[in-house]
Amino acid sequence: MNTIQPGSFLTLHYRLAGPDGADVVTTFNDQPATLTLGTGQLAPAIETRLLGLAEGTRTSFTLAPGEAFGERNPEMIQRVSLALLREHGDPEAEYQVGDVVEFPTPDGQGRFAGVVREVGADNAVFDFNHPLAGQAVTFEVQVIGVL
């Protein structure tokens, strides 16, 4: 029976739940996921826990606060002027607390997101931490195939 090794190609069902037990993402009600271990598709702490699991295994594990998505970093909370947002985004956009806004990376090749935490008269405060940073998460997995 094949077991998961670094670089393995996997077919699996998985569920990631936040600290309240609610699903963040699940494939159990749909098609299984396919991925290659070590390519960044899963958090490194989750990948480490998958190593050695055999085909057919169904298990779950809880990762300590900060283990899966890092600790919350106060430096990732940034004030951005509304003038700059209008200049580089939709000039008609209205920002509300809780909105998720995408920004281009400095090299223009990718995107990252921030959550609006405050809106003032001339600026908005964004939290660029991963939404699950600093929180415990539960990962459930059913390993279907390992190549």
C-alpha positions, 0 to 999 in steps of 0.5 A: 500500500502506498504511503504519502512521501515528500513530493507525492501526487495525492487524490484526497478529500479534506475539510478544514475547520476553524476554531468554532468547528465550522467548515472553512473549506471541504471537498467531502461533498464534491470532487476530491482534490488532487495535489502534489505535496510540497508545492504550497497547495497546503500549509507546510504544517498540514503537509507534515502531518500527512507524511506517512499516511497510507491510501485509504486512511481517514483521520483528523488532527488539530493544529495549535493556534498559529501552527497552520497559518502563522501568528497574527502579525500587528505589522500586517495591519495597515492604514491605506489612503482612500485617494490611493485606493481610488487611484489604483482601484475602482474610484467609485468603490465604497468600503465597508468593515468586513469587505475583502479587497484584492491588491496587486503584488508589488511586482504586478504578477500576483494578488493578495487580499486584505480585510477592511477593519475601519473606514475613516474620512480619508483612509481605511485600515486593512488587515492583511493577516491570513483570516485563520492566523493565530487560530487553532484549526482542524484538518480532516483528510481521507486519502484516496490515492498516492502516486 
